[in-house]
Amino acid sequence: MNKLILVSLLALFVANINAEEIKPFTSDGCSAFPDGTIKQQQLWLSCCTEHDRAYWQGGSYQQRLEADLALKQCVAAVGEPIIAELMLSGVRVGGSPYWPTSFRWGYGWAYPHGYQNNDE
C-alpha cells in the first residue's frame, strides 16, 4: 500500500513538472529603475520592454548576456551612454535566474527555472 501511494505521488509530481507552461508576457518597464529622464519620462522605456521580453522567456546564459548588451546598446542609442552602463551593471547583478524576483531571467516560468540550454 505504501508503495502505491509513493508511486502515485511521484506520478503527480512528474506530471506537474512536464505540464509547466510559460505565463503570459508582462512588463514592469525598467523594474526598479526610472523609465527615462525627468524631461523625457519614457525615453528608454521601449528598451526595457524589449529587454523584459527576453527575460520573460529566459534561456541560456549566453542569451541573457546578449539581451543585457542589447539593452545597453538601446539606451546608449537614445543618447544616454552613462545610464546604459549603469543599467547594464544593474541587470547583470539583479537579473540572475537564481533570485526569487518578478524580474529575474526566465520570470515567465515558475521559480526556480535557472538557465536553459536552447541549443538542444
C-alpha positions as CSV (number, residue, x, y, z in Angstrom):
1,M,0.0,0.0,0.0
2,N,2.8,2.5,0.9
3,K,4.5,1.7,-2.5
4,L,1.2,2.6,-4.3
5,I,1.0,5.9,-2.5
6,L,4.6,6.7,-3.2
7,V,4.2,5.8,-6.9
8,S,1.0,7.9,-7.2
9,L,2.7,10.9,-5.6
10,L,5.7,10.6,-7.9
11,A,3.5,10.4,-10.9
12,L,1.6,13.6,-9.9
13,F,5.0,15.3,-9.3
14,V,6.3,14.3,-12.7
15,A,3.1,15.3,-14.4
16,N,3.3,18.8,-12.8
17,I,6.8,19.3,-14.0
18,N,6.0,18.3,-17.6
19,A,2.9,20.4,-17.6
20,E,4.8,23.6,-16.8
21,E,3.8,26.4,-19.2
22,I,5.1,29.9,-19.6
23,K,2.9,32.6,-18.1
24,P,1.6,35.4,-20.4
25,F,4.1,38.1,-21.1
26,T,4.1,41.1,-18.6
27,S,6.5,44.0,-18.4
28,D,7.1,46.4,-15.5
29,G,9.1,48.8,-17.6
30,C,12.5,49.3,-16.2
31,S,11.7,47.5,-12.9
32,A,13.2,49.4,-10.0
33,F,14.9,51.9,-12.4
34,P,13.3,55.0,-14.0
35,D,11.9,54.6,-17.5
36,G,13.5,57.8,-18.6
37,T,14.7,61.3,-17.6
38,I,12.8,63.9,-15.7
39,K,12.1,65.8,-19.0
40,Q,11.5,62.6,-21.1
41,Q,10.0,60.2,-18.6
42,Q,9.7,57.3,-21.1
43,L,12.9,57.9,-23.0
44,W,14.3,54.3,-22.7
45,L,11.1,52.5,-21.7
46,S,10.9,50.7,-25.1
47,C,14.4,49.4,-24.5
48,C,13.3,48.0,-21.1
49,T,10.1,46.4,-22.6
50,E,12.1,44.6,-25.2
51,H,14.6,43.5,-22.5
52,D,11.7,42.3,-20.4
53,R,10.5,40.1,-23.3
54,A,13.9,38.3,-23.4
55,Y,13.9,38.0,-19.6
56,W,10.3,36.7,-19.5
57,Q,11.2,33.9,-21.9
58,G,14.6,33.1,-20.4
59,G,17.0,30.7,-22.0
60,S,20.8,30.2,-21.8
61,Y,23.4,32.2,-20.0
62,Q,24.6,33.5,-23.4
63,Q,21.1,34.6,-24.4
64,R,20.9,36.6,-21.2
65,L,24.2,38.3,-21.8
66,E,23.1,39.2,-25.3
67,A,19.8,40.6,-24.0
68,D,21.7,42.7,-21.4
69,L,24.1,44.0,-24.0
70,A,21.2,44.8,-26.3
71,L,19.6,46.8,-23.5
72,K,22.8,48.8,-23.0
73,Q,23.1,49.5,-26.8
74,C,19.5,50.6,-27.0
75,V,19.8,53.0,-24.0
76,A,23.0,54.4,-25.4
77,A,21.3,54.9,-28.8
78,V,18.7,57.2,-27.3
79,G,21.6,59.4,-26.1
80,E,22.3,58.1,-22.6
81,P,25.6,56.1,-22.7
82,I,26.3,56.6,-19.0
83,I,22.8,55.5,-18.0
84,A,23.3,52.5,-20.3
85,E,26.4,51.4,-18.4
86,L,24.7,51.8,-15.1
87,M,21.7,49.7,-16.3
88,L,24.0,47.0,-17.6
89,S,25.6,46.7,-14.2
90,G,22.2,46.5,-12.6
91,V,20.8,43.8,-14.8
92,R,23.9,41.7,-14.6
93,V,23.7,41.6,-10.8
94,G,19.9,41.8,-10.2
95,G,18.6,39.8,-13.1
96,S,20.0,36.4,-12.1
97,P,17.6,33.5,-12.6
98,Y,18.5,32.4,-9.0
99,W,16.9,35.5,-7.4
100,P,13.2,34.9,-6.5
101,T,12.2,38.2,-8.0
102,S,9.5,39.2,-10.5
103,F,12.2,40.5,-13.0
104,R,14.7,37.6,-12.9
105,W,15.9,35.8,-16.1
106,G,13.1,33.4,-17.1
107,Y,10.4,35.2,-14.9
108,G,7.7,33.8,-17.2
109,W,8.3,30.4,-15.8
110,A,7.7,29.1,-12.3
111,Y,10.6,29.7,-9.9
112,P,13.2,28.3,-9.9
113,H,13.8,27.9,-13.6
114,G,17.5,28.6,-14.0
115,Y,19.3,28.8,-17.3
116,Q,18.1,26.6,-20.1
117,N,20.3,25.4,-23.0
118,N,18.2,26.3,-26.0
119,D,20.6,24.8,-28.5
120,E,19.3,21.2,-27.9
